Amino acid sequence: MFHSLRPRAKAVARIKSDEFAVLVDAGQGRAFLEQYAIELHQRLAGALRVDGREFYLNPLIGVSVYPDDGASADELFRRADSALNRGGDSNDAIHFYSARAQTSAPATRAWPT
């Protein structure tokens, strides 16, 4: 199913029940990452056949890049997750982390406790 994608993925890990991380060598640049994310989304969004029935997923992909977006796996995952959350009600399925988008967001107000 993922034969053309698998050689490019260095590792895949389950983070939470429905969240996974894929480690990909981004040495070929952003255009490569964009194409990889598109191909991964297309594969995941296709029909999944189980016992003669078809199921469909609606995957969302958040992307962060080492070292630009973080120095640790935890930081990179949080930033990829943040990219998804910044997508809001957008119909886009793929979101790249942007420090500029994070800093241009309106400040949140701290409520007294």
Secondary structure, DSSP 8 states (H G I E B T S, - for coil): --TTTGGGEEEEEEEETTEEEEEE--TT-HHHHHHHHHHHHHHHHS-EEETTEEE-----EEE--TTTS-SSHHHHHHHHHHHHHHTTT---SEEE--HHHHHTS--------
